[in-house]
Amino acid sequence: MTQTNFMDITDAELQAYVLHPDNTEAFHAYVDRLHAANPNPRLMSIEEVEAELERRVSQGQR
């Protein structure tokens, strides 16, 4: 069986691999890719999360 090179597949393909809980290599590759796309994420307080969720629900967003 051949080994998948997670660096060469699309984001959608990698997400499909991550859905299998036994594939920790895919999960780590996915987190690495997310971190590379946004190396300095802004953490939100509980209050900010609640306000954002309310805003999205009222607008019909996910």
MMTF fields as JSON, N, C-alpha, C and O atoms, coordinates in Angstrom:
{
  "mmtfVersion": "1.0.0",
  "mmtfProducer": "UNKNOWN",
  "numBonds": 247,
  "numAtoms": 248,
  "numGroups": 62,
  "numChains": 1,
  "numModels": 1,
  "chainsPerModel": [1],
  "groupsPerChain": [62],
  "chainIdList": ["A"],
  "bondAtomList": [4, 2, 8, 6, 12, 10, 16, 14, 20, 18, 24, 22, 28, 26, 32, 30, 36, 34, 40, 38, 44, 42, 48, 46, 52, 50, 56, 54, 60, 58, 64, 62, 68, 66, 72, 70, 76, 74, 80, 78, 84, 82, 88, 86, 92, 90, 96, 94, 100, 98, 104, 102, 108, 106, 112, 110, 116, 114, 120, 118, 124, 122, 128, 126, 132, 130, 136, 134, 140, 138, 144, 142, 148, 146, 152, 150, 156, 154, 160, 158, 164, 162, 168, 166, 172, 170, 176, 174, 180, 178, 184, 182, 188, 186, 192, 190, 196, 194, 200, 198, 204, 202, 208, 206, 212, 210, 216, 214, 220, 218, 224, 222, 228, 226, 232, 230, 236, 234, 240, 238, 244, 242],
  "bondOrderList": [1, 1, 1, 1, 1, 1, 1, 1, 1, 1, 1, 1, 1, 1, 1, 1, 1, 1, 1, 1, 1, 1, 1, 1, 1, 1, 1, 1, 1, 1, 1, 1, 1, 1, 1, 1, 1, 1, 1, 1, 1, 1, 1, 1, 1, 1, 1, 1, 1, 1, 1, 1, 1, 1, 1, 1, 1, 1, 1, 1, 1],
  "groupList": [{"groupName": "MET", "atomNameList": ["N", "CA", "C", "O"], "elementList": ["N", "C", "C", "O"], "formalChargeList": [0, 0, 0, 0], "bondAtomList": [1, 0, 2, 1, 3, 2], "bondOrderList": [1, 1, 2], "singleLetterCode": "M", "chemCompType": "L-PEPTIDE LINKING"}, {"groupName": "THR", "atomNameList": ["N", "CA", "C", "O"], "elementList": ["N", "C", "C", "O"], "formalChargeList": [0, 0, 0, 0], "bondAtomList": [1, 0, 2, 1, 3, 2], "bondOrderList": [1, 1, 2], "singleLetterCode": "T", "chemCompType": "L-PEPTIDE LINKING"}, {"groupName": "GLN", "atomNameList": ["N", "CA", "C", "O"], "elementList": ["N", "C", "C", "O"], "formalChargeList": [0, 0, 0, 0], "bondAtomList": [1, 0, 2, 1, 3, 2], "bondOrderList": [1, 1, 2], "singleLetterCode": "Q", "chemCompType": "L-PEPTIDE LINKING"}, {"groupName": "ASN", "atomNameList": ["N", "CA", "C", "O"], "elementList": ["N", "C", "C", "O"], "formalChargeList": [0, 0, 0, 0], "bondAtomList": [1, 0, 2, 1, 3, 2], "bondOrderList": [1, 1, 2], "singleLetterCode": "N", "chemCompType": "L-PEPTIDE LINKING"}, {"groupName": "PHE", "atomNameList": ["N", "CA", "C", "O"], "elementList": ["N", "C", "C", "O"], "formalChargeList": [0, 0, 0, 0], "bondAtomList": [1, 0, 2, 1, 3, 2], "bondOrderList": [1, 1, 2], "singleLetterCode": "F", "chemCompType": "L-PEPTIDE LINKING"}, {"groupName": "ASP", "atomNameList": ["N", "CA", "C", "O"], "elementList": ["N", "C", "C", "O"], "formalChargeList": [0, 0, 0, 0], "bondAtomList": [1, 0, 2, 1, 3, 2], "bondOrderList": [1, 1, 2], "singleLetterCode": "D", "chemCompType": "L-PEPTIDE LINKING"}, {"groupName": "ILE", "atomNameList": ["N", "CA", "C", "O"], "elementList": ["N", "C", "C", "O"], "formalChargeList": [0, 0, 0, 0], "bondAtomList": [1, 0, 2, 1, 3, 2], "bondOrderList": [1, 1, 2], "singleLetterCode": "I", "chemCompType": "L-PEPTIDE LINKING"}, {"groupName": "ALA", "atomNameList": ["N", "CA", "C", "O"], "elementList": ["N", "C", "C", "O"], "formalChargeList": [0, 0, 0, 0], "bondAtomList": [1, 0, 2, 1, 3, 2], "bondOrderList": [1, 1, 2], "singleLetterCode": "A", "chemCompType": "L-PEPTIDE LINKING"}, {"groupName": "GLU", "atomNameList": ["N", "CA", "C", "O"], "elementList": ["N", "C", "C", "O"], "formalChargeList": [0, 0, 0, 0], "bondAtomList": [1, 0, 2, 1, 3, 2], "bondOrderList": [1, 1, 2], "singleLetterCode": "E", "chemCompType": "L-PEPTIDE LINKING"}, {"groupName": "LEU", "atomNameList": ["N", "CA", "C", "O"], "elementList": ["N", "C", "C", "O"], "formalChargeList": [0, 0, 0, 0], "bondAtomList": [1, 0, 2, 1, 3, 2], "bondOrderList": [1, 1, 2], "singleLetterCode": "L", "chemCompType": "L-PEPTIDE LINKING"}, {"groupName": "TYR", "atomNameList": ["N", "CA", "C", "O"], "elementList": ["N", "C", "C", "O"], "formalChargeList": [0, 0, 0, 0], "bondAtomList": [1, 0, 2, 1, 3, 2], "bondOrderList": [1, 1, 2], "singleLetterCode": "Y", "chemCompType": "L-PEPTIDE LINKING"}, {"groupName": "VAL", "atomNameList": ["N", "CA", "C", "O"], "elementList": ["N", "C", "C", "O"], "formalChargeList": [0, 0, 0, 0], "bondAtomList": [1, 0, 2, 1, 3, 2], "bondOrderList": [1, 1, 2], "singleLetterCode": "V", "chemCompType": "L-PEPTIDE LINKING"}, {"groupName": "HIS", "atomNameList": ["N", "CA", "C", "O"], "elementList": ["N", "C", "C", "O"], "formalChargeList": [0, 0, 0, 0], "bondAtomList": [1, 0, 2, 1, 3, 2], "bondOrderList": [1, 1, 2], "singleLetterCode": "H", "chemCompType": "L-PEPTIDE LINKING"}, {"groupName": "PRO", "atomNameList": ["N", "CA", "C", "O"], "elementList": ["N", "C", "C", "O"], "formalChargeList": [0, 0, 0, 0], "bondAtomList": [1, 0, 2, 1, 3, 2], "bondOrderList": [1, 1, 2], "singleLetterCode": "P", "chemCompType": "L-PEPTIDE LINKING"}, {"groupName": "ARG", "atomNameList": ["N", "CA", "C", "O"], "elementList": ["N", "C", "C", "O"], "formalChargeList": [0, 0, 0, 0], "bondAtomList": [1, 0, 2, 1, 3, 2], "bondOrderList": [1, 1, 2], "singleLetterCode": "R", "chemCompType": "L-PEPTIDE LINKING"}, {"groupName": "SER", "atomNameList": ["N", "CA", "C", "O"], "elementList": ["N", "C", "C", "O"], "formalChargeList": [0, 0, 0, 0], "bondAtomList": [1, 0, 2, 1, 3, 2], "bondOrderList": [1, 1, 2], "singleLetterCode": "S", "chemCompType": "L-PEPTIDE LINKING"}, {"groupName": "GLY", "atomNameList": ["N", "CA", "C", "O"], "elementList": ["N", "C", "C", "O"], "formalChargeList": [0, 0, 0, 0], "bondAtomList": [1, 0, 2, 1, 3, 2], "bondOrderList": [1, 1, 2], "singleLetterCode": "G", "chemCompType": "PEPTIDE LINKING"}],
  "groupTypeList": [0, 1, 2, 1, 3, 4, 0, 5, 6, 1, 5, 7, 8, 9, 2, 7, 10, 11, 9, 12, 13, 5, 3, 1, 8, 7, 4, 12, 7, 10, 11, 5, 14, 9, 12, 7, 7, 3, 13, 3, 13, 14, 9, 0, 15, 6, 8, 8, 11, 8, 7, 8, 9, 8, 14, 14, 11, 15, 2, 16, 2, 14],
  "groupIdList": [1, 2, 3, 4, 5, 6, 7, 8, 9, 10, 11, 12, 13, 14, 15, 16, 17, 18, 19, 20, 21, 22, 23, 24, 25, 26, 27, 28, 29, 30, 31, 32, 33, 34, 35, 36, 37, 38, 39, 40, 41, 42, 43, 44, 45, 46, 47, 48, 49, 50, 51, 52, 53, 54, 55, 56, 57, 58, 59, 60, 61, 62],
  "secStructList": [7, 7, 7, 7, 7, 4, 4, 4, 1, 7, 2, 2, 2, 2, 2, 2, 2, 2, 6, 1, 6, 6, 7, 2, 2, 2, 2, 2, 2, 2, 2, 2, 2, 2, 2, 2, 2, 7, 1, 1, 7, 7, 7, 7, 7, 2, 2, 2, 2, 2, 2, 2, 2, 2, 2, 2, 2, 2, 2, 6, 7, 7],
  "xCoordList": [0.847, 0.0, 0.892, 1.879, 0.557, 1.384, 1.011, -0.136, 1.993, 1.809, 1.361, 1.942, 0.357, -0.128, 0.795, 1.163, 1.165, 1.958, 0.979, 0.448, 0.745, -0.252, 0.125, -0.731, 1.395, 1.809, 1.359, 1.271, 1.076, 0.749, -0.74, -1.119, -1.592, -3.02, -3.721, -3.174, -4.93, -5.694, -6.227, -6.224, -6.679, -7.274, -8.48, -8.647, -9.324, -10.52, -10.138, -10.757, -9.13, -8.685, -8.115, -8.36, -7.358, -6.786, -7.882, -7.803, -8.897, -10.014, -10.7, -11.131, -10.807, -11.413, -10.586, -11.153, -9.279, -8.424, -8.586, -8.566, -8.746, -8.845, -10.121, -10.18, -11.13, -12.39, -12.244, -13.119, -11.163, -10.906, -10.085, -8.908, -10.67, -10.004, -8.722, -7.909, -8.531, -7.32, -6.135, -5.045, -6.336, -5.272, -4.632, -4.922, -3.772, -3.145, -2.164, -1.976, -1.547, -0.617, -1.349, -0.842, -2.547, -3.35, -3.768, -3.747, -4.143, -4.539, -3.399, -3.603, -2.209, -1.054, -0.735, -0.398, -0.836, -0.599, -1.631, -1.301, -2.888, -3.959, -3.716, -3.85, -3.363, -3.089, -1.876, -1.877, -0.856, 0.312, -0.075, 0.409, -0.948, -1.392, -2.214, -2.053, -3.086, -3.86, -2.951, -3.15, -1.958, -1.025, -0.204, 0.059, 0.194, 0.96, 0.124, 0.651, -1.185, -2.072, -2.335, -2.589, -2.278, -2.544, -1.665, -2.142, -0.388, 0.534, 0.277, 0.788, -0.501, -0.77, -2.276, -2.782, -2.99, -4.444, -4.81, -4.099, -5.915, -6.409, -7.348, -8.339, -7.046, -7.904, -9.06, -8.89, -10.228, -11.419, -11.846, -11.681, -12.401, -12.96, -14.298, -14.848, -14.809, -16.111, -17.193, -18.074, -17.126, -18.112, -18.045, -19.081, -16.831, -16.675, -17.199, -17.813, -16.952, -17.448, -18.973, -19.591, -19.575, -21.032, -21.619, -22.613, -21.01, -21.489, -21.344, -22.23, -20.242, -20.025, -21.022, -21.551, -21.282, -22.274, -23.662, -24.388, -24.025, -25.327, -25.42, -26.451, -24.353, -24.336, -24.514, -25.307, -23.783, -23.863, -25.22, -25.743, -25.795, -27.101, -28.149, -29.011, -28.085, -29.061, -28.922, -29.891, -27.723, -27.506, -27.659, -27.559, -27.897, -28.056, -26.753, -26.753, -25.625, -24.313, -23.925, -24.544, -22.868, -22.274, -21.088, -20.436],
  "yCoordList": [-1.175, 0.0, 1.238, 1.292, 2.215, 3.416, 4.412, 4.481, 5.174, 6.198, 7.499, 7.89, 8.17, 9.431, 10.563, 10.68, 11.391, 12.575, 13.723, 14.305, 14.044, 15.038, 16.45, 17.333, 16.666, 17.989, 18.243, 19.395, 17.184, 17.319, 17.228, 17.287, 17.085, 16.963, 18.273, 19.111, 18.437, 19.659, 19.714, 18.711, 20.886, 21.031, 20.116, 19.485, 20.039, 19.189, 17.717, 16.993, 17.278, 15.894, 15.626, 14.568, 16.579, 16.41, 16.368, 15.579, 17.204, 17.177, 15.819, 15.347, 15.186, 13.859, 12.838, 11.96, 12.942, 12.037, 12.282, 11.339, 13.54, 13.893, 13.34, 13.131, 13.102, 12.563, 11.157, 10.692, 10.48, 9.144, 9.296, 9.648, 9.041, 9.312, 8.519, 8.888, 7.451, 6.65, 7.162, 6.595, 8.229, 8.738, 9.974, 11.105, 9.749, 10.872, 11.631, 12.834, 10.959, 11.647, 12.71, 13.815, 12.363, 13.323, 14.484, 15.638, 14.187, 15.243, 16.219, 17.433, 15.701, 16.58, 17.408, 18.585, 16.819, 17.56, 18.667, 19.768, 18.379, 19.372, 20.542, 21.702, 20.242, 21.304, 22.128, 23.352, 21.47, 22.197, 23.144, 24.274, 22.677, 23.518, 24.7, 25.817, 24.469, 25.57, 26.594, 27.799, 26.118, 27.021, 27.815, 28.999, 27.199, 27.891, 28.991, 30.042, 28.75, 29.733, 30.907, 32.018, 30.68, 31.734, 31.488, 30.943, 31.883, 31.559, 32.309, 31.911, 33.377, 34.17, 34.357, 35.472, 33.283, 33.407, 34.27, 34.297, 34.96, 35.795, 34.954, 34.423, 34.832, 34.09, 34.975, 36.173, 34.376, 35.12, 34.73, 33.588, 35.712, 35.418, 34.701, 34.673, 34.13, 33.46, 34.441, 34.084, 35.651, 36.657, 36.979, 37.146, 37.069, 37.345, 36.183, 36.392, 34.966, 33.787, 33.79, 33.557, 34.051, 34.075, 35.151, 34.91, 36.336, 37.423, 37.063, 37.358, 36.434, 36.027, 34.952, 34.995, 34.002, 32.961, 33.564, 33.195, 34.48, 35.141, 35.894, 35.842, 36.595, 37.348, 36.4, 36.673, 35.297, 34.359, 33.672, 33.465, 33.316, 32.688, 33.656, 33.26, 34.909, 35.89, 36.166, 36.567, 35.957, 36.16, 34.867, 34.879, 33.768, 32.484, 31.892, 31.09, 32.279, 31.754, 30.603, 30.344, 29.9, 28.833, 29.379, 28.654],
  "zCoordList": [0.0, 0.0, 0.0, 0.734, -0.806, -0.894, 0.186, 0.627, 0.598, 1.622, 0.951, -0.061, 1.481, 0.931, 1.344, 2.514, 0.389, 0.686, 0.938, -0.008, 2.189, 2.554, 2.117, 2.066, 1.804, 1.339, -0.101, -0.525, -0.849, -2.265, -2.579, -3.748, -1.569, -1.84, -1.492, -0.774, -2.007, -1.774, -0.345, 0.368, 0.058, 1.389, 1.549, 2.594, 0.518, 0.595, 0.752, 1.532, 0.018, 0.14, 1.53, 2.111, 2.062, 3.393, 4.451, 5.392, 4.307, 5.249, 5.249, 6.3, 4.089, 4.002, 4.793, 5.443, 4.746, 5.517, 7.013, 7.804, 7.401, 8.82, 9.436, 10.648, 8.63, 9.15, 9.713, 10.443, 9.387, 9.93, 11.211, 11.138, 12.375, 13.648, 13.87, 14.717, 13.134, 13.326, 12.513, 12.588, 11.734, 10.877, 11.516, 11.126, 12.487, 13.197, 12.303, 12.485, 11.355, 10.455, 9.629, 9.435, 9.146, 8.39, 9.284, 8.855, 10.514, 11.444, 11.68, 11.65, 11.913, 12.147, 10.908, 11.028, 9.731, 8.489, 8.332, 7.892, 8.692, 8.591, 9.546, 9.155, 10.781, 11.754, 11.32, 11.454, 10.806, 10.302, 9.175, 9.109, 8.292, 7.175, 7.676, 7.184, 8.642, 9.22, 9.874, 9.719, 10.602, 11.267, 10.248, 10.462, 9.17, 8.131, 7.482, 7.116, 7.338, 6.73, 7.66, 7.193, 8.971, 9.946, 11.176, 12.17, 11.122, 12.206, 13.515, 14.562, 13.468, 14.677, 14.859, 14.727, 15.158, 15.29, 16.496, 17.5, 16.374, 17.463, 18.314, 17.811, 19.58, 20.498, 20.931, 21.157, 21.044, 21.421, 22.831, 23.259, 23.539, 24.856, 24.673, 23.572, 25.743, 25.695, 25.247, 24.465, 25.732, 25.372, 23.884, 23.24, 23.332, 21.902, 21.058, 20.012, 21.519, 20.799, 20.791, 19.752, 21.935, 22.018, 21.11, 20.425, 21.099, 20.247, 18.768, 17.966, 18.411, 17.021, 16.607, 15.496, 17.476, 17.179, 16.997, 16.074, 17.867, 17.744, 16.424, 15.754, 16.045, 14.799, 13.613, 12.712, 13.614, 12.5, 12.423, 11.327, 13.56, 13.581, 13.044, 12.26, 13.455, 13.0, 11.505, 10.86, 10.944, 9.517, 8.716, 7.489, 9.4, 8.735, 8.24, 7.306, 8.858, 8.48, 9.36, 10.392, 8.928, 9.752, 10.474, 11.226]
}
